[in-house]
Amino acid sequence: MDIRAVVTGFKNVTPLPGLPDAWRWSPVRTLNFAGALSADGRRLLQLSGREWFDEELAIATLEFAREREPEIFARNPHLIPTSARRRASPRRVGHLGASHAPSTWSSE
């Protein structure tokens, strides 16, 4: 799966300024998402909010997550690439998350 192509195809998607391979989208008026590709391009680091969106906070959070990807993924064995889940499960797309880190969406 080409995560960049999927995300840039979302309705109302716009790039996040100053952060390469990062976007904001809102499928409905009260639900906002922001996401950035991981360094290897195989995961989408993602956050969301209802009825609010602070662009500076989203960018800072995604930058923080990118800088700490190795630690986040090492400490959270359930945040695995979708392709690994695909071998164990018939689902094509995985949306993974943890309460202390932005959620991730990944593919190989």
C-alpha positions as a printed Julia matrix, in Angstrom:
108×3 Matrix{Float64}:
   0.0     0.0    0.0
   1.23    3.48  -0.87
   0.29    5.4    2.29
   1.2     8.76   0.73
  -1.2     8.11  -2.18
  -3.98    6.98   0.15
  -3.71    9.98   2.49
  -3.34   12.57  -0.27
  -6.49   11.12  -1.81
  -8.58   11.9    1.28
 -11.29   14.55   1.03
 -10.2    17.97   2.36
  -6.53   16.98   2.75
  -3.91   19.75   2.95
  -0.16   19.62   3.63
   1.09   20.61   7.08
   3.49   23.53   6.58
   7.12   22.99   7.49
   6.79   19.22   7.95
   7.55   17.08   4.88
   5.18   14.23   4.08
   2.61   15.45   6.62
  -1.05   16.33   6.12
  -4.23   17.48   7.77
  -7.7    16.28   6.79
 -11.23   16.49   8.08
 -13.76   13.98   6.76
 -16.56   15.81   8.6
 -16.73   19.26  10.16
 -16.12   18.21  13.78
 -13.47   15.52  13.26
  -9.87   16.5   12.45
  -6.86   14.34  11.68
  -3.18   15.04  11.14
  -0.61   12.52  10.0
   2.99   12.24   8.92
   4.85    9.44   7.21
   7.45    7.7    9.32
  11.09    8.08   8.31
  10.98    4.82   6.33
   7.62    5.72   4.73
   5.99    2.49   5.93
   3.89    3.95   8.75
   1.59    6.92   9.25
   1.98    8.64  12.59
  -1.46   10.06  13.26
  -3.4    12.12  15.76
  -6.99   13.28  15.84
  -9.3    15.64  17.66
 -12.98   16.41  17.84
 -14.19   19.97  17.35
 -10.66   21.43  17.51
  -7.45   21.55  15.59
  -4.27   23.29  16.69
  -1.88   23.15  13.73
   1.21   24.11  15.75
   0.46   21.42  18.33
  -0.14   18.81  15.61
   3.14   19.64  13.87
   5.09   19.61  17.15
   3.53   16.28  18.18
   4.27   14.63  14.82
   7.85   15.98  14.83
   8.31   14.63  18.36
   6.99   11.22  17.29
   9.21   11.11  14.19
  12.31   11.94  16.24
  11.49    9.08  18.62
  10.21    6.42  16.23
  12.75    3.76  17.23
  11.86    4.11  20.91
   8.1     4.25  20.27
   8.09    1.11  18.14
  10.59   -0.77  20.33
   8.54   -0.15  23.5
   5.22   -0.95  21.83
   5.37   -4.39  20.2
   1.73   -4.06  19.08
   2.66   -1.19  16.73
   3.79   -3.49  13.95
   3.68   -2.95  10.18
   0.39   -3.84   8.54
   2.16   -6.39   6.36
   3.09   -8.4    9.47
  -0.53   -8.28  10.63
  -1.68   -9.3    7.15
   0.19  -12.6    7.47
  -1.68  -13.33  10.69
  -5.01  -11.74   9.76
  -7.09  -11.38   6.6
  -7.51   -7.63   7.17
  -5.71   -5.47   4.6
  -5.29   -2.28   6.62
  -4.39   -1.95  10.27
  -5.04    1.11  12.4
  -2.89    0.75  15.47
  -2.68    2.99  18.47
  -1.37    3.46  21.97
  -2.56    5.83  24.66
   0.89    7.38  25.1
   1.84    7.79  21.45
   0.23    8.96  18.24
  -1.5     6.13  16.43
   0.23    4.54  13.48
  -0.93    3.14  10.22
   1.62    1.14   8.33
   2.38   -0.85   5.26
   5.22   -2.42   3.37
